[in-house]
Structure formats: C-alpha cells, structure tokens
C-alpha cells in the first residue's frame, strides 16, 4: 500500500514497506526477512567507507520499522544466517522462538 491509501481505522492487516510506515504507528508490527545479505543488503561491491554508510542507513531504517510498534513487535530472522541487525540487539530484550 502507498501511505496515502492506508485507512488506519479499517480493521485489516496492513502490509507495507518500512519507507511507507515512516510517521505512522500500529498496535502490532512484524519486521520480516532479517537475513544476512537481505537486510542489510550485500554491499561488498562498494568501497569500505560507502559500505559502512549504506549499512548504517539500513540500520536506521530497521530502527524506524521497529519503532512503529505501539504494543508489540515481532522481528523474524533466519537462524542459519541471521541479519547482523538482530545479532546486535540485547538478548535480554528478546524471546527466541524456533519453529
């Protein structure tokens, strides 16, 4: 959905990009597909300085997505190649589920 198309009063699941979610809040948020080389993307083809900036930019975007949650946040990552963003989170704040 585009940001302008979202009817927050409608009782349906809303699926949108993190970019579209900027400035909005939802009771429950799920951030999906946190896998290495997906989020963050693989920036190995860039010079090291640019690579670091792109990863930091995506880290800020991840924070934006997570901060849209008002009551509950679900972060889904793979166990075999989890995103570095998930690995950097304090483990005391998360409940790990397999399945």
Secondary structure by P-SEA (a helix, b strand, c coil): cccccccccccbbbbbcccccccccccccccccccccccccccccccaaaaaaaaaaaaaaaaaaaaccccbbbbbbbcccccccccccccccbbbbcc
